[in-house]
């Protein structure tokens, strides 16, 4: 690997270009992971940023979290009888119960996925 340098005020500065080939979107859970890494694991954040793996890591975490949350929400909604019949009969009650289920699911599932390498 050959590095190119740019001369600025008699200093040679390496031209560092990080190839970013992953174009998947980073959603809510990926952004939460980014914030956690930036605040609590800056060493890991900087290393992934320099290696060009940060975006793909965040996209992977987001996809895994989204899939796990959706599966758990569907399972809990089925167990609690929150279905299309309730949605047609009482949309406001359905929305309230679904929001409660989603919040409980995120509270239970996300710490393991997003903050798995928290400082002890």
C-alpha positions in Angstrom: 0.0 0.0 0.0 1.5 3.3 -1.1 0.6 6.5 0.7 0.5 9.8 -1.0 1.4 13.0 0.8 0.4 16.6 0.5 2.8 19.4 1.6 1.2 22.0 3.8 3.4 24.7 5.3 6.5 22.5 5.0 4.7 19.5 6.6 4.0 16.3 4.7 0.4 15.2 5.6 -0.7 11.8 4.5 -3.7 11.7 2.2 -5.9 9.3 4.1 -9.0 8.2 2.2 -11.2 5.6 3.8 -12.9 3.5 1.2 -16.5 3.2 2.2 -18.2 0.6 0.1 -21.2 -0.2 2.4 -24.1 2.0 1.4 -26.8 0.5 3.7 -28.7 3.0 5.7 -28.0 3.4 9.4 -31.2 3.6 11.3 -32.2 4.5 14.9 -30.4 1.5 16.5 -27.2 2.1 14.5 -27.2 5.7 15.6 -27.6 4.7 19.2 -24.7 2.3 18.8 -22.6 5.1 17.2 -23.4 7.4 20.1 -22.5 4.7 22.6 -19.1 3.9 20.9 -18.3 7.6 20.6 -19.0 8.3 24.3 -17.9 5.1 26.0 -15.6 3.3 23.7 -13.7 6.0 21.7 -10.8 3.7 21.1 -13.0 1.2 19.3 -14.9 4.0 17.5 -11.6 5.5 16.2 -10.2 2.2 15.2 -13.3 1.2 13.2 -13.4 4.6 11.7 -9.7 4.4 10.6 -10.1 0.9 9.3 -13.2 1.8 7.3 -15.4 -0.7 9.1 -17.6 1.6 11.3 -20.4 2.1 8.7 -20.8 -1.6 8.1 -20.7 -2.4 11.8 -23.4 0.2 12.5 -25.5 -1.1 9.6 -25.1 -4.7 10.9 -26.1 -3.8 14.4 -29.1 -1.8 13.2 -30.3 -4.7 11.0 -29.9 -7.2 13.9 -31.6 -5.0 16.4 -34.5 -4.1 14.0 -35.0 -7.8 13.3 -34.9 -8.8 16.9 -37.3 -6.0 18.0 -39.8 -6.8 15.3 -39.8 -10.5 16.0 -40.3 -9.9 19.7 -43.0 -7.3 19.2 -44.9 -9.6 17.0 -44.6 -12.5 19.5 -45.7 -10.3 22.4 -48.6 -8.8 20.5 -49.8 -12.3 19.6 -49.5 -13.4 23.2 -51.4 -10.4 24.5 -54.1 -10.6 21.9 -53.2 -7.4 20.2 -54.4 -8.2 16.7 -56.2 -6.8 13.6 -59.6 -7.3 15.3 -58.6 -5.0 18.1 -57.1 -2.5 15.6 -60.5 -2.3 13.8 -62.6 -2.3 17.0 -60.5 0.2 19.0 -57.6 1.8 17.1 -56.6 4.0 20.0 -56.3 1.1 22.4 -54.5 -0.9 19.8 -51.9 1.9 19.2 -51.4 2.4 23.0 -50.8 -1.3 23.6 -48.5 -1.7 20.6 -46.5 1.3 21.8 -46.2 -0.2 25.2 -45.1 -3.5 23.7 -42.5 -1.8 21.5 -41.1 0.2 24.4 -40.9 -2.9 26.7 -39.2 -4.9 23.9 -36.7 -2.2 23.2 -35.9 -1.9 26.9 -35.3 -5.6 27.2 -33.6 -6.4 23.9 -31.5 -3.4 23.0 -29.0 -3.3 25.9 -27.6 -6.7 24.8 -27.2 -5.7 21.2 -26.2 -2.0 21.4 -24.2 -1.9 24.7 -22.8 -5.4 24.8 -19.2 -4.2 25.3 -19.9 -1.6 28.0 -17.3 -0.8 30.5 -17.3 -2.9 33.6 
